[in-house]
Amino acid sequence: MTNEILTAVNMNNENTEQIYGKKVSIIIPVYKSEMFLEKLIESIRNQTYSNVEIILVDDGSPDNSGAICDCYARKDNRIKVIHKENGGTCEARNVGLRKATGDLLMFADGDDWLEKDCVEYLVRLINDYGAEMAMTDSVFSTRDRIQNKKDNIRKWTKEQAVCGILYADIPIGPWNKIYTTRVIKDNNLSFSVPWFGEGLYFSVMAAQYSNFNVVGHRKIYNYRRNNPNSGTTVRNVQHGINALNNIKYIKDKLLVKTTDTVNSANWHIWKNYFNLIMFIIGANAINEYKAEYELSQNKLRSSFLSVFLKSKVSLFQKIFIIGASFFPVTVATLVLWKKKRDFNKDKLV
């Protein structure tokens, strides 16, 4: 299956808002984000595309995040603040979805930030090609500040988009993407409480309901990898269990069920069994989760041959499948060591 290569987006000085006239609702769940929140909000306020609605959902944050949100709402009438009892990221995003009035939807996490042209770039991808969903295949992080030399814009079918997201060729979170509000609301899409990895479910379902997807290669979103309170930093075993349940549910609910999409879901299930082992080791909780620990090792080995042969992944990933299937504890220990080393070397930005 080949990608349809499209002409590069014209990022010149034309007034994009006059051309398209569409409002973008940006939904941000906020919890323990006081250290990073101002950087995020300022990055959205200073976008080259200014027709935005900024929805800050204070999820009962115990720090000063709620007060920071209120302060910015007094400065900028595009900002709406919702204060609610703590219910988790999924519930906070769902509350934001219900309040959104824009033609298009975006999401951001409270510790990340946007490049100045983030919204404009994604709006142009949507409108220049008539797509109902658009995304980028790479992002900046606190460890990677180098922009891609050339853009590479492709038109993906629903099947290609599902495979791209499930194989993690596209960052799986909801935040490097833009969605058509009508598609989301007409199909009652929301974030599934209480699963960890809820952005994966939302993105996969949105990709299947959209007419097609346009994928760019420009880095426009900044993903923070040095937040000690982040769900991707804290090794919570229940998160690993929930993520595994999540991807199994996604496989069951696939609308575009082809050989390729099923194989991509099976790879992601296999990877989550490995992640669960890693979470258990990282939390030093082998005795507490002995059944899950042993089941995960058995599943890695029993599904090895099928996943190895059928997954459309890189040679490096093929080698990883071999190592993690037969030496999961060793590989998980090495991955945890590398993650800790990289985290300690990371510098706050």
C-alpha positions, 0 to 999 in steps of 0.5 A: 500500500503506497502513500499518495504524496501531496504538495507542500503546505504553503506557509507564507504570509497570507491570512489563513483565518481570512482564507478559511474562517474556521475556529479551532477549539484547543482542549487542555486538561490541567493537573499539577501543571503550575511549573509548565502551564504559563509556557503552554498558554503563552504558546497558544496565545501567540499562534500565527492562527489566532481564531482559537478557543482555549478551553482549560479544564482544571481537574481539581489540581491541588497546586496553583494551576487553577489560579493561573488559568483564571489569571489568563482568562482575565487577560484573554477572552478566548480562554474559557476555564472549567473547574471540576473535581479531580476525575482524571485526564479522560474525564477532563477532556470529555468535559472540554469536548462538551464545551467546545464550539469550534469547527475544528478540535485540537488537544494539548497536555498541560506540560507541553507547548506549541510552536507558533505555526502549529495551529496554522499548519494543521488547519492548512493540512485539513483545508488544502486537501479536504481532509477531516483529520490531519496530523504530523508524524514527528514532534519536538521534545525536550530531548530533540530540538532539531526540525526536519529538513523537508516536509513530506505531506501524504494522503492516507486512507483510513486503513493506512491511518489506523496502521500508522497510529497503532504501529506508532509511526505517528505519535499516539497521543491526541495532541499532534492532530486536528479533528473536524468537530462534526465528525467527533460529535456526530459519532459520539467520540470521547475519551474512555474512562478510566483507560490509560492510553486513551489518546490511542483509542480516540485517535484510531476511532477518529481516523476511521470515521474521517473521510481520509487523513493528511499526514505532515512531517513538520515538527509543530508540537513540543512534547515534554519528557522531563515531567516527573509527575507525567503518566509516561514517567511514573511506572504505575502498574495499573496504567499498564493493565489499563493500556492493555485492556485499551488496545484489546478493546480497540482491536474488537471495535475496529471499523476498518478490519483488514489483515493489515489493521488486525496485524497492527493491533496484534503488534500493539497488544504484544508490545503492551504485554512487554510494557506491563512487565516493564511497569511491574519491574519498574514498580518493584511489584513482581510479588504483588502482580505475579499472575499478570507478570507470568501471563505477560511472559507467556503471551510474549512467547506464544504470540512471538512467531505471528507478531514477528512474521506479520508485523510491518515494522523496522528491522530494529523492531523485529530484533526487539521482538525477538529479544523481548519475547525470549528475554523479557526481563533482561530487555525490560531492565535495560529499557528502564535503565535507559529511560532513567539515564535519559530522564536524568540527562534531560534539561527543563525547557 
